[in-house]
Amino acid sequence: MLQELKLETVESRIPADGRSTATVRGQLIDANNNRSNRDAVVTFIPTAGEFVGTDFKLDQPGFQVEAKAGQFTANLRSDLKAQTVTIPAVANDLEAFTQLQFETALRSSLVTG
């Protein structure tokens, strides 16, 4: 039986340039505090950005990925606004969330004399 959903991002911040992506990964944890070997569908509904790749269930709200043997990953592409993004995930009756920072993309400095 699933006990917990763990979620994290590999990167803590990415440029808000509309091109950069962050990897969101997670695990399904069983009652013995081990990674579950079960498959499940995980749904993400981020406060900003857009997931890239194949949505496992196009007819459902949010972006779905399949957790295989208790593990899953997804890639979130930044938008153009610098902000803190909350990424909630739901699988079965379990919920978790993580956060990520979209930072202003650095531009090269202009030097005038």
C-alpha positions in Angstrom: 0.0 0.0 0.0 1.2 3.5 -0.9 2.1 5.6 2.1 3.8 8.8 0.7 4.5 10.7 -2.4 8.0 12.3 -2.5 8.7 15.1 -5.0 11.7 17.3 -5.8 13.3 19.3 -8.6 16.8 18.6 -9.7 17.4 22.4 -10.2 16.4 24.9 -7.6 16.3 27.8 -10.1 16.2 28.2 -13.9 16.2 31.3 -16.1 12.7 32.8 -16.9 13.5 32.7 -20.7 10.7 30.4 -22.0 13.3 27.8 -23.1 15.0 26.5 -19.9 13.6 23.3 -18.3 13.8 21.9 -14.8 13.5 18.2 -14.1 10.8 17.2 -11.6 11.3 13.8 -10.1 9.6 11.7 -7.4 9.0 8.4 -5.8 6.0 6.5 -4.4 6.8 5.3 -0.9 5.2 2.2 0.7 4.2 1.5 4.3 7.7 0.2 5.1 9.2 3.5 4.0 10.7 1.9 0.9 10.2 2.8 -2.8 7.1 1.1 -4.0 7.3 -1.2 -7.0 3.8 -0.2 -8.1 2.9 1.8 -11.1 0.6 4.8 -10.8 -0.4 8.0 -12.7 0.9 11.2 -11.2 -0.8 14.5 -12.0 1.0 17.9 -12.0 -0.7 21.3 -12.0 2.1 23.9 -11.7 1.4 27.6 -10.9 3.5 28.7 -13.8 5.5 27.2 -16.7 4.5 24.3 -18.9 5.4 20.6 -18.8 7.0 19.3 -22.0 6.8 15.8 -23.4 3.9 13.4 -23.7 0.9 13.9 -21.4 -0.1 10.4 -20.3 -3.8 11.3 -20.1 -4.7 14.1 -22.5 -8.3 14.1 -21.4 -7.5 14.9 -17.8 -6.8 18.3 -16.3 -3.1 19.0 -15.6 -0.1 17.0 -16.9 0.1 13.3 -16.2 3.1 11.0 -16.1 3.3 7.4 -15.4 5.2 6.3 -12.3 6.9 3.0 -13.2 8.1 0.8 -10.3 7.5 3.8 -8.0 9.6 6.4 -9.9 8.7 9.2 -12.2 10.2 12.3 -13.9 8.8 15.2 -15.9 10.3 18.4 -17.4 8.9 21.8 -16.7 9.7 24.6 -19.1 10.0 28.2 -17.7 7.8 31.1 -18.9 9.0 34.7 -19.2 8.0 35.9 -15.8 10.5 35.7 -12.8 8.6 34.1 -10.0 8.5 31.2 -7.5 6.6 28.3 -9.0 4.7 25.8 -6.8 4.5 22.3 -8.4 1.8 20.1 -6.7 1.6 16.4 -7.5 -1.2 14.0 -6.9 -1.1 10.2 -7.2 -4.0 8.0 -5.9 -4.9 9.8 -2.7 -1.5 11.1 -2.0 -0.3 14.7 -2.5 3.1 16.4 -2.4 4.6 19.6 -3.7 7.9 21.3 -4.5 9.0 24.7 -5.5 11.3 26.2 -8.1 12.5 29.7 -8.9 12.2 31.2 -12.4 14.9 33.9 -12.3 15.2 36.9 -14.6 17.4 35.9 -17.4 20.8 37.6 -17.2 21.6 39.9 -20.1 25.1 40.9 -21.0 26.0 44.3 -19.7 26.4 47.3 -22.0 29.5 49.4 -21.4 29.5 53.0 -22.6 32.3 55.5 -22.4 
